[in-house]
Amino acid sequence: MNDMIQPSSNDKGAKNVERDRTKQVIIAGCTACISAFMAFWALVFKPVWPMAIGVTAVAAMVAIICYSMLKRQ
């Protein structure tokens, strides 16, 4: 008698999808964190309006990239 229940291939597929989604969230979070850290220090060391415009543009690009990474399925 085999009392062990074998996981179905559907369960394995769900775990792989969940693992891939977790990786996407981690990568998007790290990307946003690193860019925010760099923007903060850029504005600390050189607080002028052209730097602020550049930091805002980079933040917008990072937001679009993170959105596209998380939107992908």
GIWODA-V813727 format. One line per field, one symbol per residue. ss: DSSP state (@ for helix, = for strand, . for the rest). Layout:
ss = ???
//
This chain:
ss = ........@@@@@@@@@@@@@@@@@@@@@@@@@@@@@@@@@@@@@...@@@@@@@@@@@@@@@@@@@@@@@..
//
